[in-house]
């Protein structure tokens, strides 16, 4: 029986450099979306949305564009670079 292995990475501001602030939680509330709803719409896991909202993960440019499309906004209206 073969076991699959999962590597869990601890992401921090120290290890990743500057992260972005974001308005995901605010926008999800405005659009009445759960984390799971948003994750489904942008084709990622709920854990990815949680990490982005918590400022522990920067989305790829492609993911940032998909999120912006859901909220009918520009990327810079959702994400703000810290640093």
mmCIF file of the N, C-alpha and C atoms, coordinates in Angstrom:
data_MODEL
# 
_entry.id   MODEL 
# 
loop_
_atom_site.group_PDB 
_atom_site.id 
_atom_site.type_symbol 
_atom_site.label_atom_id 
_atom_site.label_alt_id 
_atom_site.label_comp_id 
_atom_site.label_asym_id 
_atom_site.label_entity_id 
_atom_site.label_seq_id 
_atom_site.pdbx_PDB_ins_code 
_atom_site.Cartn_x 
_atom_site.Cartn_y 
_atom_site.Cartn_z 
_atom_site.occupancy 
_atom_site.B_iso_or_equiv 
_atom_site.pdbx_formal_charge 
_atom_site.auth_seq_id 
_atom_site.auth_comp_id 
_atom_site.auth_asym_id 
_atom_site.auth_atom_id 
_atom_site.pdbx_PDB_model_num 
ATOM 1   N N  . UNK A 1 1  ? 0.846   -1.186 0.000   1.00 0.00 ? 1  UNK A N  1 
ATOM 2   C CA . UNK A 1 1  ? 0.000   0.000  0.000   1.00 0.00 ? 1  UNK A CA 1 
ATOM 3   C C  . UNK A 1 1  ? 0.887   1.244  0.000   1.00 0.00 ? 1  UNK A C  1 
ATOM 4   N N  . UNK A 1 2  ? 0.675   2.105  -0.949  1.00 0.00 ? 2  UNK A N  1 
ATOM 5   C CA . UNK A 1 2  ? 1.488   3.294  -1.084  1.00 0.00 ? 2  UNK A CA 1 
ATOM 6   C C  . UNK A 1 2  ? 0.814   4.469  -0.387  1.00 0.00 ? 2  UNK A C  1 
ATOM 7   N N  . UNK A 1 3  ? 1.596   5.207  0.366   1.00 0.00 ? 3  UNK A N  1 
ATOM 8   C CA . UNK A 1 3  ? 1.061   6.383  1.058   1.00 0.00 ? 3  UNK A CA 1 
ATOM 9   C C  . UNK A 1 3  ? 1.426   7.643  0.295   1.00 0.00 ? 3  UNK A C  1 
ATOM 10  N N  . UNK A 1 4  ? 0.494   8.549  0.258   1.00 0.00 ? 4  UNK A N  1 
ATOM 11  C CA . UNK A 1 4  ? 0.826   9.837  -0.337  1.00 0.00 ? 4  UNK A CA 1 
ATOM 12  C C  . UNK A 1 4  ? 1.383   10.721 0.762   1.00 0.00 ? 4  UNK A C  1 
ATOM 13  N N  . UNK A 1 5  ? 2.314   11.550 0.430   1.00 0.00 ? 5  UNK A N  1 
ATOM 14  C CA . UNK A 1 5  ? 2.936   12.449 1.399   1.00 0.00 ? 5  UNK A CA 1 
ATOM 15  C C  . UNK A 1 5  ? 2.547   13.874 1.083   1.00 0.00 ? 5  UNK A C  1 
ATOM 16  N N  . UNK A 1 6  ? 2.305   14.607 2.134   1.00 0.00 ? 6  UNK A N  1 
ATOM 17  C CA . UNK A 1 6  ? 1.943   16.005 1.973   1.00 0.00 ? 6  UNK A CA 1 
ATOM 18  C C  . UNK A 1 6  ? 2.985   16.853 2.673   1.00 0.00 ? 6  UNK A C  1 
ATOM 19  N N  . UNK A 1 7  ? 3.494   17.824 1.980   1.00 0.00 ? 7  UNK A N  1 
ATOM 20  C CA . UNK A 1 7  ? 4.449   18.754 2.564   1.00 0.00 ? 7  UNK A CA 1 
ATOM 21  C C  . UNK A 1 7  ? 3.688   20.000 2.981   1.00 0.00 ? 7  UNK A C  1 
ATOM 22  N N  . UNK A 1 8  ? 3.808   20.358 4.242   1.00 0.00 ? 8  UNK A N  1 
ATOM 23  C CA . UNK A 1 8  ? 3.133   21.545 4.752   1.00 0.00 ? 8  UNK A CA 1 
ATOM 24  C C  . UNK A 1 8  ? 4.183   22.611 4.980   1.00 0.00 ? 8  UNK A C  1 
ATOM 25  N N  . UNK A 1 9  ? 3.982   23.756 4.369   1.00 0.00 ? 9  UNK A N  1 
ATOM 26  C CA . UNK A 1 9  ? 4.908   24.867 4.523   1.00 0.00 ? 9  UNK A CA 1 
ATOM 27  C C  . UNK A 1 9  ? 4.325   25.910 5.440   1.00 0.00 ? 9  UNK A C  1 
ATOM 28  N N  . UNK A 1 10 ? 5.143   26.438 6.296   1.00 0.00 ? 10 UNK A N  1 
ATOM 29  C CA . UNK A 1 10 ? 4.720   27.531 7.152   1.00 0.00 ? 10 UNK A CA 1 
ATOM 30  C C  . UNK A 1 10 ? 5.152   28.822 6.479   1.00 0.00 ? 10 UNK A C  1 
ATOM 31  N N  . UNK A 1 11 ? 4.195   29.624 6.101   1.00 0.00 ? 11 UNK A N  1 
ATOM 32  C CA . UNK A 1 11 ? 4.482   30.868 5.407   1.00 0.00 ? 11 UNK A CA 1 
ATOM 33  C C  . UNK A 1 11 ? 4.455   32.020 6.392   1.00 0.00 ? 11 UNK A C  1 
ATOM 34  N N  . UNK A 1 12 ? 5.454   32.849 6.315   1.00 0.00 ? 12 UNK A N  1 
ATOM 35  C CA . UNK A 1 12 ? 5.490   34.014 7.196   1.00 0.00 ? 12 UNK A CA 1 
ATOM 36  C C  . UNK A 1 12 ? 6.017   35.202 6.422   1.00 0.00 ? 12 UNK A C  1 
ATOM 37  N N  . UNK A 1 13 ? 5.791   36.388 6.963   1.00 0.00 ? 13 UNK A N  1 
ATOM 38  C CA . UNK A 1 13 ? 6.291   37.589 6.310   1.00 0.00 ? 13 UNK A CA 1 
ATOM 39  C C  . UNK A 1 13 ? 7.811   37.554 6.240   1.00 0.00 ? 13 UNK A C  1 
ATOM 40  N N  . UNK A 1 14 ? 8.476   37.004 7.277   1.00 0.00 ? 14 UNK A N  1 
ATOM 41  C CA . UNK A 1 14 ? 9.926   36.937 7.276   1.00 0.00 ? 14 UNK A CA 1 
ATOM 42  C C  . UNK A 1 14 ? 10.456  36.070 6.145   1.00 0.00 ? 14 UNK A C  1 
ATOM 43  N N  . UNK A 1 15 ? 9.784   34.954 5.868   1.00 0.00 ? 15 UNK A N  1 
ATOM 44  C CA . UNK A 1 15 ? 10.283  34.041 4.850   1.00 0.00 ? 15 UNK A CA 1 
ATOM 45  C C  . UNK A 1 15 ? 9.887   34.446 3.439   1.00 0.00 ? 15 UNK A C  1 
ATOM 46  N N  . UNK A 1 16 ? 8.831   35.221 3.288   1.00 0.00 ? 16 UNK A N  1 
ATOM 47  C CA . UNK A 1 16 ? 8.344   35.565 1.954   1.00 0.00 ? 16 UNK A CA 1 
ATOM 48  C C  . UNK A 1 16 ? 8.615   37.001 1.540   1.00 0.00 ? 16 UNK A C  1 
ATOM 49  N N  . UNK A 1 17 ? 9.104   37.808 2.440   1.00 0.00 ? 17 UNK A N  1 
ATOM 50  C CA . UNK A 1 17 ? 9.261   39.216 2.113   1.00 0.00 ? 17 UNK A CA 1 
ATOM 51  C C  . UNK A 1 17 ? 7.941   39.935 2.326   1.00 0.00 ? 17 UNK A C  1 
ATOM 52  N N  . UNK A 1 18 ? 7.764   41.039 1.634   1.00 0.00 ? 18 UNK A N  1 
ATOM 53  C CA . UNK A 1 18 ? 6.556   41.842 1.814   1.00 0.00 ? 18 UNK A CA 1 
ATOM 54  C C  . UNK A 1 18 ? 5.332   41.128 1.247   1.00 0.00 ? 18 UNK A C  1 
ATOM 55  N N  . UNK A 1 19 ? 4.261   41.167 2.000   1.00 0.00 ? 19 UNK A N  1 
ATOM 56  C CA . UNK A 1 19 ? 3.000   40.598 1.545   1.00 0.00 ? 19 UNK A CA 1 
ATOM 57  C C  . UNK A 1 19 ? 2.023   41.730 1.269   1.00 0.00 ? 19 UNK A C  1 
ATOM 58  N N  . UNK A 1 20 ? 0.870   41.384 0.786   1.00 0.00 ? 20 UNK A N  1 
ATOM 59  C CA . UNK A 1 20 ? -0.111  42.395 0.451   1.00 0.00 ? 20 UNK A CA 1 
ATOM 60  C C  . UNK A 1 20 ? -1.243  42.426 1.464   1.00 0.00 ? 20 UNK A C  1 
ATOM 61  N N  . UNK A 1 21 ? -1.780  43.623 1.658   1.00 0.00 ? 21 UNK A N  1 
ATOM 62  C CA . UNK A 1 21 ? -3.031  43.762 2.394   1.00 0.00 ? 21 UNK A CA 1 
ATOM 63  C C  . UNK A 1 21 ? -4.127  43.514 1.369   1.00 0.00 ? 21 UNK A C  1 
ATOM 64  N N  . UNK A 1 22 ? -5.278  43.093 1.846   1.00 0.00 ? 22 UNK A N  1 
ATOM 65  C CA . UNK A 1 22 ? -6.352  42.876 0.876   1.00 0.00 ? 22 UNK A CA 1 
ATOM 66  C C  . UNK A 1 22 ? -7.713  43.142 1.514   1.00 0.00 ? 22 UNK A C  1 
ATOM 67  N N  . UNK A 1 23 ? -8.709  43.263 0.653   1.00 0.00 ? 23 UNK A N  1 
ATOM 68  C CA . UNK A 1 23 ? -10.082 43.547 1.068   1.00 0.00 ? 23 UNK A CA 1 
ATOM 69  C C  . UNK A 1 23 ? -11.010 42.366 0.802   1.00 0.00 ? 23 UNK A C  1 
ATOM 70  N N  . UNK A 1 24 ? -10.452 41.151 0.751   1.00 0.00 ? 24 UNK A N  1 
ATOM 71  C CA . UNK A 1 24 ? -11.273 39.991 0.398   1.00 0.00 ? 24 UNK A CA 1 
ATOM 72  C C  . UNK A 1 24 ? -12.440 39.786 1.351   1.00 0.00 ? 24 UNK A C  1 
ATOM 73  N N  . UNK A 1 25 ? -12.174 39.832 2.641   1.00 0.00 ? 25 UNK A N  1 
ATOM 74  C CA . UNK A 1 25 ? -13.246 39.582 3.609   1.00 0.00 ? 25 UNK A CA 1 
ATOM 75  C C  . UNK A 1 25 ? -14.370 40.601 3.449   1.00 0.00 ? 25 UNK A C  1 
ATOM 76  N N  . UNK A 1 26 ? -13.995 41.863 3.305   1.00 0.00 ? 26 UNK A N  1 
ATOM 77  C CA . UNK A 1 26 ? -14.981 42.938 3.106   1.00 0.00 ? 26 UNK A CA 1 
ATOM 78  C C  . UNK A 1 26 ? -15.794 42.711 1.827   1.00 0.00 ? 26 UNK A C  1 
ATOM 79  N N  . UNK A 1 27 ? -15.107 42.381 0.748   1.00 0.00 ? 27 UNK A N  1 
ATOM 80  C CA . UNK A 1 27 ? -15.796 42.183 -0.533  1.00 0.00 ? 27 UNK A CA 1 
ATOM 81  C C  . UNK A 1 27 ? -16.655 40.925 -0.523  1.00 0.00 ? 27 UNK A C  1 
ATOM 82  N N  . UNK A 1 28 ? -16.177 39.873 0.133   1.00 0.00 ? 28 UNK A N  1 
ATOM 83  C CA . UNK A 1 28 ? -17.001 38.667 0.233   1.00 0.00 ? 28 UNK A CA 1 
ATOM 84  C C  . UNK A 1 28 ? -18.310 38.974 0.946   1.00 0.00 ? 28 UNK A C  1 
ATOM 85  N N  . UNK A 1 29 ? -18.233 39.783 2.010   1.00 0.00 ? 29 UNK A N  1 
ATOM 86  C CA . UNK A 1 29 ? -19.447 40.147 2.754   1.00 0.00 ? 29 UNK A CA 1 
ATOM 87  C C  . UNK A 1 29 ? -20.387 40.959 1.865   1.00 0.00 ? 29 UNK A C  1 
ATOM 88  N N  . UNK A 1 30 ? -19.828 41.902 1.116   1.00 0.00 ? 30 UNK A N  1 
ATOM 89  C CA . UNK A 1 30 ? -20.643 42.734 0.231   1.00 0.00 ? 30 UNK A CA 1 
ATOM 90  C C  . UNK A 1 30 ? -21.345 41.901 -0.841  1.00 0.00 ? 30 UNK A C  1 
ATOM 91  N N  . UNK A 1 31 ? -20.652 40.889 -1.340  1.00 0.00 ? 31 UNK A N  1 
ATOM 92  C CA . UNK A 1 31 ? -21.208 40.026 -2.389  1.00 0.00 ? 31 UNK A CA 1 
ATOM 93  C C  . UNK A 1 31 ? -21.893 38.784 -1.817  1.00 0.00 ? 31 UNK A C  1 
ATOM 94  N N  . UNK A 1 32 ? -21.966 38.714 -0.492  1.00 0.00 ? 32 UNK A N  1 
ATOM 95  C CA . UNK A 1 32 ? -22.612 37.598 0.203   1.00 0.00 ? 32 UNK A CA 1 
ATOM 96  C C  . UNK A 1 32 ? -22.014 36.254 -0.207  1.00 0.00 ? 32 UNK A C  1 
ATOM 97  N N  . UNK A 1 33 ? -20.672 36.176 -0.208  1.00 0.00 ? 33 UNK A N  1 
ATOM 98  C CA . UNK A 1 33 ? -19.954 34.954 -0.568  1.00 0.00 ? 33 UNK A CA 1 
ATOM 99  C C  . UNK A 1 33 ? -19.229 34.387 0.641   1.00 0.00 ? 33 UNK A C  1 
ATOM 100 N N  . UNK A 1 34 ? -19.282 33.095 0.799   1.00 0.00 ? 34 UNK A N  1 
ATOM 101 C CA . UNK A 1 34 ? -18.459 32.441 1.813   1.00 0.00 ? 34 UNK A CA 1 
ATOM 102 C C  . UNK A 1 34 ? -17.058 32.244 1.239   1.00 0.00 ? 34 UNK A C  1 
ATOM 103 N N  . UNK A 1 35 ? -16.135 31.853 2.091   1.00 0.00 ? 35 UNK A N  1 
ATOM 104 C CA . UNK A 1 35 ? -14.794 31.528 1.602   1.00 0.00 ? 35 UNK A CA 1 
ATOM 105 C C  . UNK A 1 35 ? -14.872 30.384 0.591   1.00 0.00 ? 35 UNK A C  1 
ATOM 106 N N  . UNK A 1 36 ? -15.720 29.420 0.866   1.00 0.00 ? 36 UNK A N  1 
ATOM 107 C CA . UNK A 1 36 ? -15.888 28.288 -0.040  1.00 0.00 ? 36 UNK A CA 1 
ATOM 108 C C  . UNK A 1 36 ? -16.474 28.733 -1.386  1.00 0.00 ? 36 UNK A C  1 
ATOM 109 N N  . UNK A 1 37 ? -17.455 29.639 -1.351  1.00 0.00 ? 37 UNK A N  1 
ATOM 110 C CA . UNK A 1 37 ? -18.040 30.158 -2.596  1.00 0.00 ? 37 UNK A CA 1 
ATOM 111 C C  . UNK A 1 37 ? -16.975 30.827 -3.458  1.00 0.00 ? 37 UNK A C  1 
ATOM 112 N N  . UNK A 1 38 ? -16.181 31.694 -2.829  1.00 0.00 ? 38 UNK A N  1 
ATOM 113 C CA . UNK A 1 38 ? -15.139 32.403 -3.578  1.00 0.00 ? 38 UNK A CA 1 
ATOM 114 C C  . UNK A 1 38 ? -14.107 31.409 -4.110  1.00 0.00 ? 38 UNK A C  1 
ATOM 115 N N  . UNK A 1 39 ? -13.707 30.473 -3.269  1.00 0.00 ? 39 UNK A N  1 
ATOM 116 C CA . UNK A 1 39 ? -12.737 29.459 -3.705  1.00 0.00 ? 39 UNK A CA 1 
ATOM 117 C C  . UNK A 1 39 ? -13.240 28.710 -4.933  1.00 0.00 ? 39 UNK A C  1 
ATOM 118 N N  . UNK A 1 40 ? -14.499 28.322 -4.927  1.00 0.00 ? 40 UNK A N  1 
ATOM 119 C CA . UNK A 1 40 ? -15.079 27.623 -6.079  1.00 0.00 ? 40 UNK A CA 1 
ATOM 120 C C  . UNK A 1 40 ? -15.058 28.496 -7.328  1.00 0.00 ? 40 UNK A C  1 
ATOM 121 N N  . UNK A 1 41 ? -15.389 29.759 -7.173  1.00 0.00 ? 41 UNK A N  1 
ATOM 122 C CA . UNK A 1 41 ? -15.445 30.665 -8.324  1.00 0.00 ? 41 UNK A CA 1 
ATOM 123 C C  . UNK A 1 41 ? -14.077 30.894 -8.954  1.00 0.00 ? 41 UNK A C  1 
ATOM 124 N N  . UNK A 1 42 ? -13.016 30.896 -8.127  1.00 0.00 ? 42 UNK A N  1 
ATOM 125 C CA . UNK A 1 42 ? -11.673 31.165 -8.659  1.00 0.00 ? 42 UNK A CA 1 
ATOM 126 C C  . UNK A 1 42 ? -10.823 29.893 -8.765  1.00 0.00 ? 42 UNK A C  1 
ATOM 127 N N  . UNK A 1 43 ? -11.466 28.748 -8.497  1.00 0.00 ? 43 UNK A N  1 
ATOM 128 C CA . UNK A 1 43 ? -10.847 27.428 -8.683  1.00 0.00 ? 43 UNK A CA 1 
ATOM 129 C C  . UNK A 1 43 ? -9.611  27.201 -7.824  1.00 0.00 ? 43 UNK A C  1 
ATOM 130 N N  . UNK A 1 44 ? -9.739  27.502 -6.523  1.00 0.00 ? 44 UNK A N  1 
ATOM 131 C CA . UNK A 1 44 ? -8.706  27.182 -5.542  1.00 0.00 ? 44 UNK A CA 1 
ATOM 132 C C  . UNK A 1 44 ? -9.394  26.552 -4.336  1.00 0.00 ? 44 UNK A C  1 
ATOM 133 N N  . UNK A 1 45 ? -8.617  26.162 -3.348  1.00 0.00 ? 45 UNK A N  1 
ATOM 134 C CA . UNK A 1 45 ? -9.200  25.594 -2.132  1.00 0.00 ? 45 UNK A CA 1 
ATOM 135 C C  . UNK A 1 45 ? -9.622  26.714 -1.180  1.00 0.00 ? 45 UNK A C  1 
ATOM 136 N N  . UNK A 1 46 ? -10.501 26.374 -0.271  1.00 0.00 ? 46 UNK A N  1 
ATOM 137 C CA . UNK A 1 46 ? -10.914 27.326 0.760   1.00 0.00 ? 46 UNK A CA 1 
ATOM 138 C C  . UNK A 1 46 ? -9.705  27.736 1.601   1.00 0.00 ? 46 UNK A C  1 
ATOM 139 N N  . UNK A 1 47 ? -8.781  26.799 1.820   1.00 0.00 ? 47 UNK A N  1 
ATOM 140 C CA . UNK A 1 47 ? -7.586  27.100 2.604   1.00 0.00 ? 47 UNK A CA 1 
ATOM 141 C C  . UNK A 1 47 ? -6.741  28.182 1.937   1.00 0.00 ? 47 UNK A C  1 
ATOM 142 N N  . UNK A 1 48 ? -6.733  28.215 0.611   1.00 0.00 ? 48 UNK A N  1 
ATOM 143 C CA . UNK A 1 48 ? -6.002  29.266 -0.106  1.00 0.00 ? 48 UNK A CA 1 
ATOM 144 C C  . UNK A 1 48 ? -6.634  30.620 0.168   1.00 0.00 ? 48 UNK A C  1 
ATOM 145 N N  . UNK A 1 49 ? -7.948  30.697 0.133   1.00 0.00 ? 49 UNK A N  1 
ATOM 146 C CA . UNK A 1 49 ? -8.648  31.954 0.415   1.00 0.00 ? 49 UNK A CA 1 
ATOM 147 C C  . UNK A 1 49 ? -8.372  32.388 1.854   1.00 0.00 ? 49 UNK A C  1 
ATOM 148 N N  . UNK A 1 50 ? -8.407  31.442 2.784   1.00 0.00 ? 50 UNK A N  1 
ATOM 149 C CA . UNK A 1 50 ? -8.121  31.750 4.188   1.00 0.00 ? 50 UNK A CA 1 
ATOM 150 C C  . UNK A 1 50 ? -6.716  32.336 4.319   1.00 0.00 ? 50 UNK A C  1 
ATOM 151 N N  . UNK A 1 51 ? -5.734  31.718 3.672   1.00 0.00 ? 51 UNK A N  1 
ATOM 152 C CA . UNK A 1 51 ? -4.350  32.185 3.754   1.00 0.00 ? 51 UNK A CA 1 
ATOM 153 C C  . UNK A 1 51 ? -4.185  33.571 3.133   1.00 0.00 ? 51 UNK A C  1 
ATOM 154 N N  . UNK A 1 52 ? -4.860  33.832 2.027   1.00 0.00 ? 52 UNK A N  1 
ATOM 155 C CA . UNK A 1 52 ? -4.784  35.153 1.395   1.00 0.00 ? 52 UNK A CA 1 
ATOM 156 C C  . UNK A 1 52 ? -5.404  36.194 2.323   1.00 0.00 ? 52 UNK A C  1 
ATOM 157 N N  . UNK A 1 53 ? -6.588  35.909 2.849   1.00 0.00 ? 53 UNK A N  1 
ATOM 158 C CA . UNK A 1 53 ? -7.259  36.858 3.748   1.00 0.00 ? 53 UNK A CA 1 
ATOM 159 C C  . UNK A 1 53 ? -6.423  37.155 4.979   1.00 0.00 ? 53 UNK A C  1 
ATOM 160 N N  . UNK A 1 54 ? -5.717  36.154 5.489   1.00 0.00 ? 54 UNK A N  1 
ATOM 161 C CA . UNK A 1 54 ? -4.904  36.315 6.694   1.00 0.00 ? 54 UNK A CA 1 
ATOM 162 C C  . UNK A 1 54 ? -3.565  36.998 6.405   1.00 0.00 ? 54 UNK A C  1 
ATOM 163 N N  . UNK A 1 55 ? -3.283  37.245 5.125   1.00 0.00 ? 55 UNK A N  1 
ATOM 164 C CA . UNK A 1 55 ? -2.022  37.889 4.772   1.00 0.00 ? 55 UNK A CA 1 
ATOM 165 C C  . UNK A 1 55 ? -0.837  36.951 4.847   1.00 0.00 ? 55 UNK A C  1 
ATOM 166 N N  . UNK A 1 56 ? -1.093  35.654 4.779   1.00 0.00 ? 56 UNK A N  1 
ATOM 167 C CA . UNK A 1 56 ? -0.015  34.670 4.862   1.00 0.00 ? 56 UNK A CA 1 
ATOM 168 C C  . UNK A 1 56 ? 0.383   34.132 3.492   1.00 0.00 ? 56 UNK A C  1 
ATOM 169 N N  . UNK A 1 57 ? -0.329  34.537 2.464   1.00 0.00 ? 57 UNK A N  1 
ATOM 170 C CA . UNK A 1 57 ? -0.055  34.036 1.119   1.00 0.00 ? 57 UNK A CA 1 
ATOM 171 C C  . UNK A 1 57 ? -0.393  35.112 0.104   1.00 0.00 ? 57 UNK A C  1 
ATOM 172 N N  . UNK A 1 58 ? 0.526   35.370 -0.810  1.00 0.00 ? 58 UNK A N  1 
ATOM 173 C CA . UNK A 1 58 ? 0.268   36.279 -1.919  1.00 0.00 ? 58 UNK A CA 1 
ATOM 174 C C  . UNK A 1 58 ? -0.256  35.474 -3.097  1.00 0.00 ? 58 UNK A C  1 
ATOM 175 N N  . UNK A 1 59 ? -1.388  35.881 -3.657  1.00 0.00 ? 59 UNK A N  1 
ATOM 176 C CA . UNK A 1 59 ? -1.899  35.140 -4.817  1.00 0.00 ? 59 UNK A CA 1 
ATOM 177 C C  . UNK A 1 59 ? -1.020  35.386 -6.040  1.00 0.00 ? 59 UNK A C  1 
ATOM 178 N N  . UNK A 1 60 ? -1.020  34.426 -6.938  1.00 0.00 ? 60 UNK A N  1 
ATOM 179 C CA . UNK A 1 60 ? -0.340  34.629 -8.218  1.00 0.00 ? 60 UNK A CA 1 
ATOM 180 C C  . UNK A 1 60 ? -1.070  35.735 -8.965  1.00 0.00 ? 60 UNK A C  1 
ATOM 181 N N  . UNK A 1 61 ? -0.441  36.272 -9.975  1.00 0.00 ? 61 UNK A N  1 
ATOM 182 C CA . UNK A 1 61 ? -1.088  37.304 -10.779 1.00 0.00 ? 61 UNK A CA 1 
ATOM 183 C C  . UNK A 1 61 ? -2.352  36.755 -11.431 1.00 0.00 ? 61 UNK A C  1 
ATOM 184 N N  . UNK A 1 62 ? -2.290  35.529 -11.916 1.00 0.00 ? 62 UNK A N  1 
ATOM 185 C CA . UNK A 1 62 ? -3.461  34.910 -12.533 1.00 0.00 ? 62 UNK A CA 1 
ATOM 186 C C  . UNK A 1 62 ? -4.616  34.805 -11.530 1.00 0.00 ? 62 UNK A C  1 
ATOM 187 N N  . UNK A 1 63 ? -4.317  34.366 -10.312 1.00 0.00 ? 63 UNK A N  1 
ATOM 188 C CA . UNK A 1 63 ? -5.355  34.238 -9.294  1.00 0.00 ? 63 UNK A CA 1 
ATOM 189 C C  . UNK A 1 63 ? -5.891  35.613 -8.896  1.00 0.00 ? 63 UNK A C  1 
ATOM 190 N N  . UNK A 1 64 ? -5.028  36.591 -8.789  1.00 0.00 ? 64 UNK A N  1 
ATOM 191 C CA . UNK A 1 64 ? -5.476  37.950 -8.458  1.00 0.00 ? 64 UNK A CA 1 
ATOM 192 C C  . UNK A 1 64 ? -6.445  38.471 -9.523  1.00 0.00 ? 64 UNK A C  1 
ATOM 193 N N  . UNK A 1 65 ? -6.162  38.196 -10.793 1.00 0.00 ? 65 UNK A N  1 
ATOM 194 C CA . UNK A 1 65 ? -7.078  38.604 -11.864 1.00 0.00 ? 65 UNK A CA 1 
ATOM 195 C C  . UNK A 1 65 ? -8.421  37.877 -11.753 1.00 0.00 ? 65 UNK A C  1 
ATOM 196 N N  . UNK A 1 66 ? -8.399  36.583 -11.428 1.00 0.00 ? 66 UNK A N  1 
ATOM 197 C CA . UNK A 1 66 ? -9.661  35.841 -11.285 1.00 0.00 ? 66 UNK A CA 1 
ATOM 198 C C  . UNK A 1 66 ? -10.481 36.391 -10.118 1.00 0.00 ? 66 UNK A C  1 
ATOM 199 N N  . UNK A 1 67 ? -9.809  36.713 -9.018  1.00 0.00 ? 67 UNK A N  1 
ATOM 200 C CA . UNK A 1 67 ? -10.512 37.287 -7.864  1.00 0.00 ? 67 UNK A CA 1 
ATOM 201 C C  . UNK A 1 67 ? -11.106 38.639 -8.235  1.00 0.00 ? 67 UNK A C  1 
ATOM 202 N N  . UNK A 1 68 ? -10.322 39.469 -8.910  1.00 0.00 ? 68 UNK A N  1 
ATOM 203 C CA . UNK A 1 68 ? -10.809 40.788 -9.325  1.00 0.00 ? 68 UNK A CA 1 
ATOM 204 C C  . UNK A 1 68 ? -12.032 40.667 -10.227 1.00 0.00 ? 68 UNK A C  1 
ATOM 205 N N  . UNK A 1 69 ? -12.039 39.687 -11.099 1.00 0.00 ? 69 UNK A N  1 
ATOM 206 C CA . UNK A 1 69 ? -13.174 39.489 -12.003 1.00 0.00 ? 69 UNK A CA 1 
ATOM 207 C C  . UNK A 1 69 ? -14.443 39.150 -11.217 1.00 0.00 ? 69 UNK A C  1 
ATOM 208 N N  . UNK A 1 70 ? -14.316 38.303 -10.197 1.00 0.00 ? 70 UNK A N  1 
ATOM 209 C CA . UNK A 1 70 ? -15.480 37.945 -9.371  1.00 0.00 ? 70 UNK A CA 1 
ATOM 210 C C  . UNK A 1 70 ? -16.090 39.198 -8.748  1.00 0.00 ? 70 UNK A C  1 
ATOM 211 N N  . UNK A 1 71 ? -15.231 40.100 -8.270  1.00 0.00 ? 71 UNK A N  1 
ATOM 212 C CA . UNK A 1 71 ? -15.705 41.302 -7.585  1.00 0.00 ? 71 UNK A CA 1 
ATOM 213 C C  . UNK A 1 71 ? -15.875 42.500 -8.526  1.00 0.00 ? 71 UNK A C  1 
ATOM 214 N N  . UNK A 1 72 ? -15.735 42.251 -9.830  1.00 0.00 ? 72 UNK A N  1 
ATOM 215 C CA . UNK A 1 72 ? -15.906 43.302 -10.836 1.00 0.00 ? 72 UNK A CA 1 
ATOM 216 C C  . UNK A 1 72 ? -15.075 44.537 -10.473 1.00 0.00 ? 72 UNK A C  1 
ATOM 217 N N  . UNK A 1 73 ? -13.827 44.278 -10.117 1.00 0.00 ? 73 UNK A N  1 
ATOM 218 C CA . UNK A 1 73 ? -12.912 45.329 -9.660  1.00 0.00 ? 73 UNK A CA 1 
ATOM 219 C C  . UNK A 1 73 ? -11.560 45.164 -10.332 1.00 0.00 ? 73 UNK A C  1 
ATOM 220 N N  . UNK A 1 74 ? -10.734 46.176 -10.171 1.00 0.00 ? 74 UNK A N  1 
ATOM 221 C CA . UNK A 1 74 ? -9.349  46.088 -10.607 1.00 0.00 ? 74 UNK A CA 1 
ATOM 222 C C  . UNK A 1 74 ? -8.532  45.478 -9.476  1.00 0.00 ? 74 UNK A C  1 
ATOM 223 N N  . UNK A 1 75 ? -7.438  44.827 -9.815  1.00 0.00 ? 75 UNK A N  1 
ATOM 224 C CA . UNK A 1 75 ? -6.593  44.183 -8.804  1.00 0.00 ? 75 UNK A CA 1 
ATOM 225 C C  . UNK A 1 75 ? -6.194  45.166 -7.712  1.00 0.00 ? 75 UNK A C  1 
ATOM 226 N N  . UNK A 1 76 ? -5.794  46.365 -8.104  1.00 0.00 ? 76 UNK A N  1 
ATOM 227 C CA . UNK A 1 76 ? -5.311  47.337 -7.111  1.00 0.00 ? 76 UNK A CA 1 
ATOM 228 C C  . UNK A 1 76 ? -6.422  47.859 -6.197  1.00 0.00 ? 76 UNK A C  1 
ATOM 229 N N  . UNK A 1 77 ? -7.662  47.602 -6.536  1.00 0.00 ? 77 UNK A N  1 
ATOM 230 C CA . UNK A 1 77 ? -8.770  47.944 -5.658  1.00 0.00 ? 77 UNK A CA 1 
ATOM 231 C C  . UNK A 1 77 ? -8.987  46.871 -4.577  1.00 0.00 ? 77 UNK A C  1 
ATOM 232 N N  . UNK A 1 78 ? -8.368  45.718 -4.770  1.00 0.00 ? 78 UNK A N  1 
ATOM 233 C CA . UNK A 1 78 ? -8.514  44.609 -3.835  1.00 0.00 ? 78 UNK A CA 1 
ATOM 234 C C  . UNK A 1 78 ? -7.230  44.372 -3.032  1.00 0.00 ? 78 UNK A C  1 
ATOM 235 N N  . UNK A 1 79 ? -6.104  44.471 -3.703  1.00 0.00 ? 79 UNK A N  1 
ATOM 236 C CA . UNK A 1 79 ? -4.813  44.182 -3.075  1.00 0.00 ? 79 UNK A CA 1 
ATOM 237 C C  . UNK A 1 79 ? -3.944  45.434 -2.995  1.00 0.00 ? 79 UNK A C  1 
ATOM 238 N N  . UNK A 1 80 ? -3.261  45.590 -1.860  1.00 0.00 ? 80 UNK A N  1 
ATOM 239 C CA . UNK A 1 80 ? -2.370  46.725 -1.656  1.00 0.00 ? 80 UNK A CA 1 
ATOM 240 C C  . UNK A 1 80 ? -1.030  46.194 -1.168  1.00 0.00 ? 80 UNK A C  1 
ATOM 241 N N  . UNK A 1 81 ? 0.028   46.571 -1.850  1.00 0.00 ? 81 UNK A N  1 
ATOM 242 C CA . UNK A 1 81 ? 1.368   46.095 -1.495  1.00 0.00 ? 81 UNK A CA 1 
ATOM 243 C C  . UNK A 1 81 ? 1.850   46.770 -0.222  1.00 0.00 ? 81 UNK A C  1 
ATOM 244 N N  . UNK A 1 82 ? 2.380   45.982 0.710   1.00 0.00 ? 82 UNK A N  1 
ATOM 245 C CA . UNK A 1 82 ? 3.006   46.513 1.922   1.00 0.00 ? 82 UNK A CA 1 
ATOM 246 C C  . UNK A 1 82 ? 4.502   46.530 1.715   1.00 0.00 ? 82 UNK A C  1 
ATOM 247 N N  . UNK A 1 83 ? 5.136   47.580 2.167   1.00 0.00 ? 83 UNK A N  1 
ATOM 248 C CA . UNK A 1 83 ? 6.598   47.550 2.127   1.00 0.00 ? 83 UNK A CA 1 
ATOM 249 C C  . UNK A 1 83 ? 7.225   48.673 1.443   1.00 0.00 ? 83 UNK A C  1 
# 
